[in-house]
Amino acid sequence: MLEYQKQNCDLSLQEGLECYYKSFPETTEIFGDNNESGTLLRDHDCTHVIFGLDISIEQESILDSWVLWGSKWELKYLLGYQKLPQIKKLYKDLVNEIGYFGFIKILWKLSGIKRKVIFRTFKMKKKWPFKMPEEYLSMKISVLREMHGIKVLLPEEMMYIPLERVH
C-alpha cells in the first residue's frame, strides 16, 4: 500500500502526487501537462491520489466511478482528457492488448466495487473539484478527504483478480 492510499495520510497533495508518480513501473510513461492540456493531466492524477487508487486498469475503472459520481466536473473539460493524443494512444494500445471484451470483463468483475464507490459518493460532504484549485496541492491529503467526506476503499474492499495482460 502506498502512503497516499491510507485514509489519514499526512502527505500534502503535491507529495502524494509525487508518491503516485514514483509508483509507476519503468514501462509506464508519466504524461505531463503542456500548453494543449493545461492542468488536465495533473487534475486527473490528483483524483488517483485523493481517492487512493493506483494506475492499474482495474483501479482506473474504479476511479471512473469516483470521478463521475463524486466529483464536480464540466463535460467539456472531461472530454478534453479523452481527446489528448497521449490518452488516445493509450486507449488504442489497451484495446489492442485486451480488446473490447476485456473492458467488458473488467466492468463486470468490478461492478460490486463500483457500486460501493457510488454509495460512498452519496455520503460525501461535497464533491471533489476535478479542475482542482492550486492551493489544494499544499494541503494535507487527510484534511482534503475530511473536508470533502472522502472515505477511500480499504485493500480488503478491493479484492479482485487483476486482468492478465499479454506483454
N, CA, C and O of each residue as an XYZ file, in Angstrom:
668
protein
N       0.847     -1.185      0.000
C       0.000      0.000      0.000
C       0.888      1.242      0.000
O       1.820      1.358      0.795
N       0.582      2.155     -0.895
C       1.336      3.401     -0.971
C       0.821      4.378      0.080
O      -0.331      4.296      0.504
N       1.670      5.287      0.490
C       1.339      6.215      1.576
C       0.042      6.994      1.292
O      -0.793      7.138      2.184
N      -0.130      7.490      0.076
C      -1.308      8.299     -0.235
C      -2.605      7.474     -0.228
O      -3.698      8.040     -0.238
N      -2.487      6.141     -0.209
C      -3.673      5.289     -0.210
C      -4.242      5.079      1.190
O      -5.320      4.506      1.346
N      -3.520      5.540      2.202
C      -4.000      5.438      3.584
C      -4.982      6.584      3.854
O      -4.713      7.732      3.498
N      -6.104      6.274      4.476
C      -7.157      7.267      4.715
C      -6.625      8.528      5.379
O      -6.943      9.634      4.941
N      -5.824      8.382      6.423
C      -5.350      9.535      7.191
C      -3.939      9.950      6.803
O      -3.128     10.295      7.662
N      -3.656      9.917      5.538
C      -2.334     10.257      5.010
C      -1.944     11.692      5.366
O      -2.716     12.629      5.162
N      -0.726     11.845      5.904
C      -0.241     13.169      6.297
C       0.530     13.896      5.201
O       0.994     15.017      5.408
N       0.669     13.272      4.049
C       1.355     13.937      2.934
C       0.491     15.073      2.394
O      -0.736     15.029      2.480
N       1.144     16.085      1.841
C       0.388     17.100      1.109
C      -0.067     16.458     -0.198
O       0.453     15.415     -0.593
N      -1.016     17.066     -0.857
C      -1.474     16.521     -2.132
C      -0.324     16.485     -3.139
O      -0.220     15.544     -3.925
N       0.538     17.500     -3.120
C       1.710     17.517     -4.015
C       2.644     16.341     -3.711
O       3.134     15.679     -4.626
N       2.885     16.089     -2.426
C       3.731     14.952     -2.042
C       3.074     13.622     -2.422
O       3.753     12.682     -2.836
N       1.755     13.550     -2.279
C       1.018     12.357     -2.672
C       1.121     12.124     -4.168
O       1.240     10.985     -4.621
N       1.075     13.202     -4.932
C       1.212     13.128     -6.385
C       2.601     12.611     -6.758
O       2.737     11.793     -7.668
N       3.628     13.085     -6.059
C       4.996     12.605     -6.307
C       5.118     11.120     -5.966
O       5.776     10.371     -6.687
N       4.490     10.693     -4.875
C       4.471      9.279     -4.482
C       3.776      8.455     -5.564
O       4.245      7.375     -5.925
N       2.674      8.958     -6.071
C       1.927      8.298     -7.151
C       2.817      8.130     -8.382
O       2.869      7.047     -8.964
N       3.521      9.196     -8.783
C       4.392      9.121     -9.959
C       5.548      8.143     -9.757
O       5.935      7.434    -10.685
N       6.095      8.108     -8.551
C       7.205      7.182     -8.258
C       6.761      5.728     -8.297
O       7.590      4.830     -8.447
N       5.466      5.488     -8.163
C       4.957      4.113     -8.143
C       4.833      3.505     -9.538
O       4.597      2.304     -9.672
N       4.991      4.323    -10.573
C       4.842      3.829    -11.940
C       5.956      2.840    -12.262
O       7.122      3.080    -11.950
N       5.587      1.731    -12.884
C       6.654      0.838    -13.375
C       7.451      1.580    -14.459
O       6.945      2.507    -15.092
N       8.684      1.163    -14.655
C       9.525      1.859    -15.634
C       8.918      1.853    -17.035
O       9.244      2.713    -17.854
N       8.049      0.901    -17.312
C       7.445      0.819    -18.640
C       6.261      1.760    -18.817
O       5.730      1.893    -19.919
N       5.846      2.413    -17.737
C       4.697      3.307    -17.802
C       5.171      4.755    -17.833
O       5.869      5.225    -16.935
N       4.777      5.430    -18.875
C       5.174      6.819    -19.072
C       4.294      7.741    -18.228
O       3.085      7.535    -18.127
N       4.898      8.738    -17.637
C       4.151      9.762    -16.917
C       3.800     10.838    -17.937
O       4.682     11.418    -18.570
N       2.502     11.098    -18.092
C       2.067     12.123    -19.029
C       2.066     13.463    -18.313
O       1.318     13.664    -17.357
N       2.908     14.379    -18.779
C       2.984     15.698    -18.168
C       2.086     16.684    -18.884
O       1.775     16.516    -20.063
N       1.673     17.710    -18.165
C       0.856     18.756    -18.762
C       1.691     19.590    -19.720
O       2.912     19.684    -19.595
N       1.001     20.189    -20.677
C       1.639     21.085    -21.646
C       0.635     22.161    -22.028
O      -0.429     22.256    -21.416
N       0.952     22.970    -23.025
C       0.041     24.050    -23.434
C      -1.315     23.516    -23.882
O      -2.347     24.145    -23.647
N      -1.306     22.351    -24.527
C      -2.549     21.772    -25.030
C      -3.440     21.257    -23.901
O      -4.658     21.428    -23.945
N      -2.843     20.630    -22.898
C      -3.641     20.006    -21.840
C      -3.898     20.922    -20.644
O      -4.813     20.664    -19.862
N      -3.111     21.979    -20.490
C      -3.248     22.812    -19.293
C      -2.924     21.976    -18.069
O      -1.884     21.317    -18.036
N      -3.794     21.986    -17.055
C      -3.569     21.176    -15.845
C      -4.427     19.908    -15.852
O      -4.555     19.244    -14.823
N      -4.998     19.579    -16.972
C      -5.918     18.446    -17.086
C      -5.313     17.122    -16.633
O      -5.953     16.377    -15.891
N      -4.107     16.820    -17.059
C      -3.464     15.557    -16.669
C      -3.151     15.539    -15.180
O      -3.371     14.531    -14.509
N      -2.642     16.642    -14.665
C      -2.371     16.735    -13.225
C      -3.669     16.598    -12.430
O      -3.710     15.908    -11.412
N      -4.722     17.258    -12.901
C      -6.009     17.176    -12.202
C      -6.499     15.729    -12.161
O      -7.004     15.267    -11.138
N      -6.348     15.025    -13.270
C      -6.729     13.602    -13.317
C      -5.872     12.800    -12.337
O      -6.399     11.990    -11.575
N      -4.563     13.019    -12.352
C      -3.656     12.279    -11.470
C      -3.974     12.552     -9.998
O      -3.844     11.663     -9.156
N      -4.391     13.780     -9.692
C      -4.773     14.100     -8.307
C      -6.009     13.333     -7.876
O      -6.176     13.061     -6.687
N      -6.893     12.972     -8.823
C      -8.047     12.156     -8.433
C      -7.585     10.757     -8.019
O      -8.176     10.152     -7.125
N      -6.530     10.239     -8.663
C      -5.977      8.954     -8.228
C      -5.526      9.052     -6.773
O      -5.783      8.156     -5.969
N      -4.850     10.156     -6.448
C      -4.303     10.339     -5.102
C      -5.414     10.543     -4.085
O      -5.434      9.869     -3.055
N      -6.334     11.455     -4.350
C      -7.354     11.781     -3.343
C      -8.299     10.607     -3.089
O      -8.796     10.436     -1.976
N      -8.546      9.797     -4.125
C      -9.421      8.633     -3.948
C      -8.628      7.365     -3.651
O      -9.211      6.288     -3.526
N      -7.288      7.483     -3.536
C      -6.439      6.388     -3.064
C      -6.269      5.228     -4.034
O      -6.242      4.071     -3.614
N      -6.154      5.520     -5.320
C      -6.073      4.463     -6.324
C      -4.769      4.503     -7.110
O      -4.170      5.562     -7.299
N      -4.340      3.321     -7.566
C      -3.100      3.235     -8.347
C      -3.393      3.324     -9.847
O      -4.482      3.734    -10.249
N      -2.417      2.940    -10.668
C      -2.555      3.109    -12.120
C      -3.002      1.844    -12.850
O      -3.038      1.829    -14.081
N      -3.340      0.791    -12.122
C      -3.781     -0.429    -12.797
C      -5.071     -0.149    -13.563
O      -5.824      0.763    -13.222
N      -5.311     -0.940    -14.594
C      -6.520     -0.734    -15.395
C      -7.778     -0.916    -14.551
O      -8.776     -0.228    -14.768
N      -7.735     -1.838    -13.588
C      -8.889     -2.042    -12.710
C      -9.145     -0.804    -11.844
O     -10.283     -0.350    -11.717
N      -8.081     -0.267    -11.253
C      -8.280      0.898    -10.382
C      -8.586      2.152    -11.194
O      -9.224      3.072    -10.684
N      -8.147      2.202    -12.430
C      -8.533      3.302    -13.326
C     -10.047      3.232    -13.563
O     -10.721      4.261    -13.608
N     -10.568      2.027    -13.711
C     -12.012      1.844    -13.895
C     -12.788      2.243    -12.634
O     -13.844      2.869    -12.718
N     -12.253      1.875    -11.469
C     -12.878      2.271    -10.202
C     -12.860      3.792    -10.077
O     -13.824      4.400     -9.612
N     -11.755      4.395    -10.497
C     -11.635      5.859    -10.452
C     -12.717      6.519    -11.301
O     -13.244      7.566    -10.925
N     -13.049      5.923    -12.430
C     -14.103      6.491    -13.280
C     -15.389      6.689    -12.483
O     -16.081      7.693    -12.656
N     -15.709      5.737    -11.611
C     -16.924      5.861    -10.791
C     -16.786      6.974     -9.763
O     -17.721      7.743     -9.542
N     -15.613      7.057     -9.136
C     -15.379      8.152     -8.182
C     -15.532      9.504     -8.874
O     -16.184     10.408     -8.351
N     -14.928      9.633    -10.050
C     -14.962     10.918    -10.763
C     -16.382     11.240    -11.220
O     -16.867     12.352    -11.014
N     -17.041     10.276    -11.834
C     -18.382     10.517    -12.373
C     -19.380     10.893    -11.280
O     -20.158     11.833    -11.445
N     -19.359     10.163    -10.168
C     -20.350     10.358     -9.110
C     -19.894     11.260     -7.971
O     -20.723     11.895     -7.319
N     -18.569     11.327     -7.718
C     -18.092     12.053     -6.545
C     -17.282     13.300     -6.843
O     -16.685     13.892     -5.944
N     -17.264     13.698     -8.107
C     -16.513     14.898     -8.474
C     -17.423     15.904     -9.160
O     -18.426     15.567     -9.789
N     -17.021     17.143     -9.003
C     -17.696     18.233     -9.701
C     -16.876     18.473    -10.966
O     -15.697     18.817    -10.888
N     -17.489     18.294    -12.115
C     -16.758     18.383    -13.373
C     -17.625     19.017    -14.446
O     -18.851     19.069    -14.350
N     -16.935     19.495    -15.473
C     -17.614     20.002    -16.661
C     -17.360     19.000    -17.769
O     -16.227     18.558    -17.962
N     -18.391     18.643    -18.488
C     -18.284     17.646    -19.543
C     -17.204     18.021    -20.561
O     -16.422     17.171    -20.986
N     -17.167     19.271    -20.939
C     -16.185     19.727    -21.933
C     -14.756     19.482    -21.424
O     -13.886     19.066    -22.188
N     -14.524     19.740    -20.141
C     -13.188     19.555    -19.564
C     -12.822     18.076    -19.532
O     -11.708     17.702    -19.899
N     -13.765     17.228    -19.089
C     -13.505     15.784    -19.047
C     -13.299     15.210    -20.446
O     -12.420     14.371    -20.648
N     -14.091     15.649    -21.399
C     -13.933     15.162    -22.771
C     -12.588     15.594    -23.354
O     -12.035     14.921    -24.225
N     -12.076     16.708    -22.873
C     -10.752     17.170    -23.305
C      -9.680     16.154    -22.968
O      -8.701     16.015    -23.702
N      -9.855     15.441    -21.860
C      -8.907     14.401    -21.451
C      -8.876     13.293    -22.498
O      -7.805     12.833    -22.893
N     -10.054     12.867    -22.946
C     -10.155     11.785    -23.928
C      -9.574     12.185    -25.285
O      -9.192     11.324    -26.077
N      -9.509     13.479    -25.549
C      -9.033     13.966    -26.854
C      -7.522     14.174    -26.913
O      -6.968     14.398    -27.989
N      -6.854     14.100    -25.763
C      -5.404     14.310    -25.758
C      -4.716     13.182    -26.522
O      -5.070     12.018    -26.337
N      -3.740     13.498    -27.378
C      -3.088     12.474    -28.204
C      -2.499     11.321    -27.392
O      -2.624     10.163    -27.790
N      -1.861     11.620    -26.259
C      -1.244     10.564    -25.458
C      -2.294      9.641    -24.838
O      -2.037      8.451    -24.656
N      -3.475     10.178    -24.511
C      -4.550      9.360    -23.943
C      -5.207      8.528    -25.045
O      -5.536      7.361    -24.833
N      -5.395      9.125    -26.213
C      -5.928      8.362    -27.353
C      -5.037      7.166    -27.666
O      -5.524      6.061    -27.905
N      -3.727      7.398    -27.660
C      -2.786      6.313    -27.952
C      -2.853      5.239    -26.863
O      -2.828      4.045    -27.163
N      -2.938      5.661    -25.612
C      -3.038      4.717    -24.501
C      -4.269      3.825    -24.655
O      -4.179      2.607    -24.502
N      -5.422      4.433    -24.959
C      -6.648      3.642    -25.145
C      -6.525      2.701    -26.341
O      -6.974      1.556    -26.284
N      -5.923      3.181    -27.411
C      -5.737      2.344    -28.605
C      -4.858      1.135    -28.263
O      -5.157      0.007    -28.655
N      -3.768      1.389    -27.526
C      -2.878      0.297    -27.111
C      -3.606     -0.702    -26.208
O      -3.413     -1.912    -26.333
N      -4.441     -0.194    -25.299
C      -5.198     -1.077    -24.406
C      -6.201     -1.927    -25.178
O      -6.353     -3.116    -24.900
N      -6.885     -1.321    -26.144
C      -7.837     -2.079    -26.962
C      -7.096     -3.166    -27.724
O      -7.581     -4.293    -27.829
N      -5.920     -2.835    -28.258
C      -5.122     -3.840    -28.965
C      -4.675     -4.961    -28.028
O      -4.582     -6.120    -28.433
N      -4.400     -4.606    -26.783
C      -3.889     -5.581    -25.822
C      -4.983     -6.472    -25.229
O      -4.829     -7.693    -25.178
N      -6.094     -5.861    -24.776
C      -7.123     -6.653    -24.088
C      -8.423     -6.776    -24.881
O      -9.269     -7.612    -24.564
N      -8.579     -5.952    -25.899
C      -9.792     -5.997    -26.711
C     -10.976     -5.368    -26.000
O     -10.918     -5.087    -24.802
N     -12.041     -5.151    -26.740
C     -13.249     -4.559    -26.157
C     -13.869     -5.505    -25.134
O     -14.415     -5.062    -24.124
N     -13.784     -6.805    -25.396
C     -14.316     -7.790    -24.453
C     -13.576     -7.710    -23.115
O     -14.173     -7.931    -22.061
N     -12.287     -7.396    -23.157
C     -11.510     -7.230    -21.932
C     -12.053     -6.099    -21.071
O     -12.103     -6.216    -19.847
N     -12.461     -4.996    -21.712
C     -13.046     -3.878    -20.966
C     -14.371     -4.294    -20.323
O     -14.671     -3.916    -19.190
N     -15.154     -5.071    -21.060
C     -16.437     -5.548    -20.525
C     -16.195     -6.469    -19.331
O     -16.911     -6.387    -18.333
N     -15.194     -7.345    -19.425
C     -14.856     -8.236    -18.310
C     -14.463     -7.432    -17.070
O     -14.867     -7.761    -15.955
N     -13.681     -6.389    -17.272
C     -13.259     -5.543    -16.147
C     -14.481     -4.898    -15.490
O     -14.625     -4.932    -14.268
N     -15.355     -4.312    -16.303
C     -16.558     -3.675    -15.749
C     -17.405     -4.682    -14.982
O     -17.938     -4.364    -13.919
N     -17.531     -5.877    -15.508
C     -18.336     -6.917    -14.866
C     -17.739     -7.311    -13.513
O     -18.441     -7.351    -12.502
N     -16.439     -7.600    -13.508
C     -15.841     -8.090    -12.258
C     -15.719     -6.997    -11.196
O     -15.598     -7.304    -10.010
N     -15.750     -5.734    -11.604
C     -15.632     -4.634    -10.647
C     -16.985     -4.025    -10.281
O     -17.038     -3.056     -9.523
N     -18.068     -4.573    -10.803
C     -19.377     -3.942    -10.605
C     -19.722     -3.766     -9.119
O     -20.292     -2.742     -8.742
N     -19.391     -4.734     -8.283
C     -19.674     -4.607     -6.846
C     -18.869     -3.495     -6.194
O     -19.388     -2.751     -5.362
N     -17.609     -3.383     -6.570
C     -16.744     -2.324     -6.022
C     -17.221     -0.960     -6.521
O     -17.251      0.007     -5.760
N     -17.589     -0.885     -7.786
C     -18.070      0.375     -8.352
C     -19.363      0.822     -7.666
O     -19.567      2.014     -7.433
N     -20.240     -0.144     -7.342
C     -21.465      0.192     -6.592
C     -21.115      0.743     -5.214
O     -21.720      1.711     -4.754
N     -20.145      0.128     -4.566
C     -19.705      0.594     -3.244
C     -19.198      2.039     -3.335
O     -19.497      2.862     -2.470
N     -18.439      2.335     -4.376
C     -17.931      3.696     -4.592
C     -19.096      4.665     -4.763
O     -19.109      5.736     -4.157
N     -20.074      4.292     -5.585
C     -21.222      5.183     -5.820
C     -21.939      5.478     -4.505
O     -22.296      6.628     -4.248
N     -22.155      4.464     -3.670
C     -22.800      4.692     -2.374
C     -21.959      5.621     -1.501
O     -22.504      6.459     -0.784
N     -20.645      5.477     -1.558
C     -19.772      6.365     -0.761
C     -19.868      7.807     -1.234
O     -19.792      8.738     -0.432
N     -20.035      7.989     -2.533
C     -20.109      9.366     -3.041
C     -21.347     10.081     -2.508
O     -21.327     11.299     -2.332
N     -22.431      9.334     -2.246
C     -23.641      9.946     -1.704
C     -23.440     10.418     -0.262
O     -24.193     11.259      0.229
N     -22.428      9.880      0.409
C     -22.143     10.251      1.794
C     -21.101     11.371      1.899
O     -20.807     11.854      2.992
N     -20.551     11.775      0.756
C     -19.541     12.843      0.779
C     -20.174     14.167      1.206
O     -21.352     14.417      0.949
N     -19.368     15.014      1.864
C     -19.841     16.329      2.294
C     -19.981     17.267      1.100
O     -20.931     18.045      1.013
N     -19.027     17.182      0.191
C     -19.104     17.942     -1.057
C     -18.248     17.240     -2.093
O     -17.304     16.521     -1.765
N     -18.594     17.462     -3.339
C     -17.896     16.779     -4.425
C     -16.476     17.325     -4.590
O     -16.206     18.500     -4.339
N     -15.588     16.441     -5.017
C     -14.207     16.819     -5.303
C     -14.187     17.631     -6.596
O     -14.781     17.211     -7.589
N     -13.512     18.792     -6.606
C     -13.445     19.580     -7.844
C     -12.419     18.969     -8.809
O     -11.215     19.028     -8.558
N     -12.901     18.384     -9.909
C     -11.977     17.755    -10.849
C     -10.951     18.767    -11.339
O      -9.760     18.463    -11.401
N     -11.404     19.967    -11.687
C     -10.472     21.052    -12.028
C     -10.096     21.664    -10.685
O     -10.805     22.503    -10.129
N      -8.971     21.216    -10.198
C      -8.609     21.403     -8.810
C      -7.946     22.762     -8.518
O      -7.105     23.217     -9.292
N      -8.321     23.403     -7.413
C      -7.669     24.664     -7.023
C      -6.189     24.445     -6.693
O      -5.837     23.452     -6.057
N      -5.342     25.347     -7.112
C      -3.889     25.250     -6.879
C      -3.551     25.101     -5.400
O      -2.616     24.386     -5.040
N      -4.316     25.780     -4.543
C      -3.996     25.751     -3.113
C      -4.165     24.351     -2.514
O      -3.604     24.070     -1.455
N      -4.911     23.486     -3.156
C      -5.071     22.115     -2.667
C      -3.743     21.359     -2.650
O      -3.546     20.474     -1.818
N      -2.837     21.698     -3.557
C      -1.555     20.991     -3.640
C      -0.754     21.066     -2.348
O      -0.030     20.129     -2.013
N      -0.875     22.170     -1.621
C      -0.101     22.332     -0.383
C      -0.852     21.822      0.853
O      -0.302     21.832      1.954
N      -2.090     21.379      0.683
C      -2.886     20.896      1.814
C      -2.667     19.402      2.037
O      -2.361     18.666      1.099
N      -2.823     18.960      3.282
C      -2.678     17.546      3.603
C      -3.826     16.748      2.977
O      -4.971     17.197      2.947
N      -3.494     15.569      2.483
C      -4.496     14.688      1.885
C      -5.589     14.364      2.902
O      -6.772     14.357      2.562
N      -5.194     14.095      4.150
C      -6.185     13.761      5.187
C      -7.162     14.918      5.407
O      -8.352     14.689      5.620
N      -6.676     16.143      5.356
C      -7.532     17.324      5.540
C      -8.495     17.460      4.362
O      -9.680     17.737      4.547
N      -7.980     17.264      3.159
C      -8.830     17.357      1.966
C      -9.908     16.268      1.976
O     -11.060     16.522      1.624
N      -9.527     15.070      2.378
C     -10.517     13.982      2.447
C     -11.580     14.292      3.500
O     -12.764     14.040      3.276
N     -11.171     14.828      4.632
C     -12.129     15.197      5.680
C     -13.057     16.308      5.182
O     -14.269     16.261      5.395
N     -12.479     17.297      4.523
C     -13.222     18.439      4.002
C     -14.316     17.993      3.017
O     -15.410     18.558      2.994
N     -14.007     16.984      2.215
C     -14.941     16.511      1.187
C     -15.720     15.270      1.612
O     -16.651     14.851      0.924
N     -15.340     14.685      2.741
C     -16.018     13.480      3.206
C     -15.678     12.256      2.372
O     -16.536     11.411      2.116
N     -14.426     12.165      1.951
C     -13.970     11.040      1.128
C     -13.453      9.928      2.028
O     -12.561     10.142      2.850
N     -14.015      8.750      1.867
C     -13.558      7.571      2.591
C     -13.039      6.583      1.548
O     -13.820      5.955      0.834
N     -11.712      6.452      1.467
C     -11.110      5.586      0.455
C     -11.440      4.124      0.733
O     -11.747      3.744      1.863
N     -11.370      3.326     -0.305
C     -11.595      1.891     -0.158
C     -10.398      1.255      0.531
O      -9.251      1.575      0.219
N     -10.665      0.369      1.456
C      -9.606     -0.384      2.116
C      -9.142     -1.498      1.172
O      -9.902     -1.921      0.300
N      -7.911     -1.974      1.335
C      -7.432     -3.054      0.450
C      -8.384     -4.253      0.410
O      -8.605     -4.835     -0.652
N      -8.943     -4.620      1.558
C      -9.846     -5.771      1.578
C     -11.181     -5.504      0.883
O     -11.922     -6.438      0.576
N     -11.486     -4.228      0.637
C     -12.710     -3.886     -0.096
C     -12.473     -3.912     -1.617
O     -13.413     -3.840     -2.408
N     -11.228     -4.013     -1.991
C     -10.892     -4.006     -3.425
C     -10.338     -5.359     -3.850
O      -9.366     -5.437     -4.603
N     -10.957     -6.406     -3.367
C     -10.498     -7.742     -3.737
C     -11.001     -8.085     -5.134
O     -12.200     -8.253     -5.353
N     -10.089     -8.182     -6.049
C     -10.402     -8.596     -7.410
C      -9.169     -9.276     -7.965
O      -8.056     -9.061     -7.485
N      -9.373    -10.087     -8.965
C      -8.247    -10.747     -9.614
C      -7.832     -9.851    -10.777
O      -8.617     -9.631    -11.699
N      -6.604     -9.334    -10.741
C      -6.162     -8.446    -11.825
C      -6.233     -9.142    -13.171
O      -5.989    -10.343    -13.288
N      -6.569     -8.365    -14.174
C      -6.645     -8.859    -15.541
C      -5.267     -9.308    -15.990
O      -4.287     -8.582    -15.821
N      -5.187    -10.500    -16.562
C      -3.916    -10.957    -17.108
C      -3.692    -10.244    -18.428
O      -4.532    -10.284    -19.327
N      -2.558     -9.601    -18.525
C      -2.265     -8.814    -19.731
C      -1.134     -9.478    -20.491
O      -0.174     -9.989    -19.915
N      -1.279     -9.451    -21.776
C      -0.240    -10.007    -22.646
C       0.826     -8.940    -22.837
O       0.496     -7.779    -23.080
N       2.086     -9.307    -22.733
C       3.164     -8.306    -22.898
C       3.867     -8.502    -24.185
O       4.799     -7.761    -24.498
